[in-house]
Amino acid sequence: MSLYSHHSGSHYMMSSRLYRLSTALIFLCAVAAAATLLTSFQFNPDPSDDDASFALRAQHKEAHGIKVSASALGAYESRRSFGENLARYNIHPVWLSIENKTDEQVAFLPITMDPDYYSPYEVSYRFHGVLSFASNRARDEFFLKRQIASIILPHSKATGFAYGALDNGVKYAHIVIAGKDHVEIFDFALPVPGPAFVGTNIRANSIYPDKKIEELDILPH
C-alpha cells in the first residue's frame, strides 16, 4: 500500500467518525429542543395542598395592629404549587399573610425582604416557550395573581407570595410594613424543607449528651 493510500484511508475514517459524531450531537440537540418545546406547552400547577403544607407551618408575629405570617417553600412544594421548577432558576417563593387591623392603609415593601426579588413577570418569563402562547399567558396570569398585594387597606388581609432568591436550610425574611407615620419590622428565620445543612437544628444536648447544661447569669462589671 502506498503512503498516499494510507493517508487517504485514515482521512476517510476520521471524516466518517466526525460525521457520525456530528449526526449524534445534532440528534441529541433536536431531542432536547423537542422536549423543551413540549414542556413549555404543559402548565399544570396544583395549589390544592398549600393550606396543609407551608401555610400550616407558618410563623406569626404581630405589632401595633399589624400581623404577619410567613413560610418559605421547599423545592418540591414550590414545583407542585406553581407547576414549574422555580429552584432551577434560583427563585424562592415565600408565602405571606399580612393583616392590617389599623384604621389606615399600609404598604408592604418586597425589596426590603430581598434586594434580588423577582417580579411575577420575571418569574413567568423563565418558563415561556417560543410557540406556547396560551401557556405563556396562563403562566403570566397565574404568577401575577399569586403575588401578595403591596397595599393593604384598613381592616383587611392580604395573602400571597413574594419571589426572592433561593436559600437552602433557612430563609431569612426581613418584612417591612410602612404606614403614614410609622414603620413596622418583622424578622423571620424560616425553615426550608429539604436536605439538612451544617449549622441548622443544632442542640447543645446532642453535641454534649453526657453533660449537664448549667444556667449562667452574666453579672455587670
N, C-alpha and C positions, 0 to 999 in steps of 0.2 A: 504494500500500500504506500502511495506517495505521501509526502508531508502535506501536500495540498489537500488530499483526500481526507487525511486525519483531522486537519483543522476544520474542514468543511463539515465533517461528521460531528465534531464537538460543538461547533457553532449551531448546527441544526438541533442537537439535543438540548442545548442551553435555551435556544429560542422556543423549543417545544415546552420546556419546563416553565419558562416565563409566561408563555401563553396560557398554560393550564392554571398557573397561579393567579394570573390576572383575571381569568374567567371565574375562578373560585371566589376571588375578592369581590368582583362585580356582583356575583350571585348573592353573596352574603350581605352586601350593601343593599341590594334590592329587597331581600327578605326583611332586613331591619327597617328599611323605609316603609315597606308594606305594613309591617307590624305597628310602626309608629302611627301611620295613617289610619289603620283600623282602630287603634286605641283612642285616637283623637275623636272618633265618632261615638265612642262609648262614654257616657257620663251618667253614673248611677250612684249618687250619694245616698247614704242611709242614716239619717239623724234620729231614727226611732229609738235608739238606746241611749241617747245623750243624758236623759234625766237619771238613768240608773248607773251611769259610769262617772264621767268627770264632773257633772253638775252635783252629784250626790256627795262627792268628797271635797267640795269647795270650802275654802277658808273664808271666814267672815270677820269684818271689822266695821266699827261704827263710831262716828264722832260728829257732834253738833248737827244732828239731823240728817247726816249722810251715811248710808250703809252700803258697803262694798263687799261683794262676794267674788272670789276669783279661783280659777282652777286651770292648770296647764295640761294640755292634752299630750298623751303619749303618741308615738308614731302610728301604732295600729288604730287607736281611737280616731286620730286625725284622718287617716286614709279611709276608714269606714264612714265617718260622719260627713266628710267633704267629697268623697268619691275620687280623690286624687292623692298621689304620693307627695304631699307637701314637704316632707322631710328631705326628699331628694333635692329640692331647691332651697334648702336652708330656711324654710318657713315654719314658724311655730305658732299655731293659734292658741290664744289664751281666752278662755271663757270668762265673761264678766257680767255681773248683775249690779247695777247702781240704782239705789232707791233714794229719791230726794224727798225727804219729809218736811222740808222747809217751805216758806212762802215765796221764794224767789227761784228763778231758773239757774241752773249751774251748768258748767261745761267740763267735759272730760277731755284731757289733752293727751292723745296717744303717743305723741313724740316724747313725752316725759317717761312713758313706760319703757320705750325702746327707741333710741335715736335712729335705728335702722329699720323701723317698722315699714310694713308694706301696705299700700292701699289695696282695696278689693280688686281693682282692675289690674294692678301689678301681679297679684297672685293668680288671677284667672288667666292672664296672658301667657303665663308659663306653660299652660296646657292647651293653648289654642292649636288647632290643626289648620292646614292650608285650605282644605276644601270643606271642613266640617262647620259650616256656617251656623246651622241650627244649634249644634252642641256648644259652639263658642258663645252664642248669645245666651244659652241656658246657663253656662258657667258664669258669665258676667253678672247675670241677674241673681244667681244663687249666692255668690260671694258678696255682692253688694247688699243683698237683703239680710245676710247674717252679720254684717258689721254692726257693732254697737253704735248707737247714736252718740254724737258729740255734744248735743244739747239735751239736758234732762229737765223737763218742765216741773213746776212746783207740784208736790204731792203726786209724783208719778215714778215709774220704774222703767229703766232701760236694760235690756238683756241682749247680749250678742258677743261678738268676738273682736279682738284686736290681733292683728297679724304681725308678730315680731320675728326676730332672728332666732334660729334654732339653738336650744340649750339641752343638755343631757343631765340627768340626775336631779338637778334643782333649777327651777326657773325663778329668777328674781324679778319681781314686778313692782315698779315704783309708780303707784297710781296717784295722780294729782287731779283734784276736783276743784275748780275755781268758781267762786261766786262773785257777786258785785264788789264786796268789801273784804273778802276773806278767801283763804286757800286752805283746803284740807288735803293732807298727805297720808296715804296708806301704803305701807311697805309689806310685801308678801314674799316668803320663800316657799315656793310651790313645788311639791314633789312631782317628778315626771316619771310615769310608769315606763319600765324598760330595764335594761341591764343595771346592776349595781355598780356604782363608781366609788373610787377611793375618796374618802372624806365624807361620805354620806352614811347615815344610820349608824354612826359610831356611838357606843355607850361605854362608860368607864368600867362597868361591871363585866363587860365582855372582854376588855383589854386586861383587867386585873381581877380574874374570877375569884381568887382566894384572899383578896384584900378587903378590909373594912373601909368604906368611904366615910371620911370624917367631915363634919360640918365645920367650916372655918369662918371666923369673923375677922375682918380686916379693920384693925383699930387705927384711928387717925393719929398722926405724929403729934 
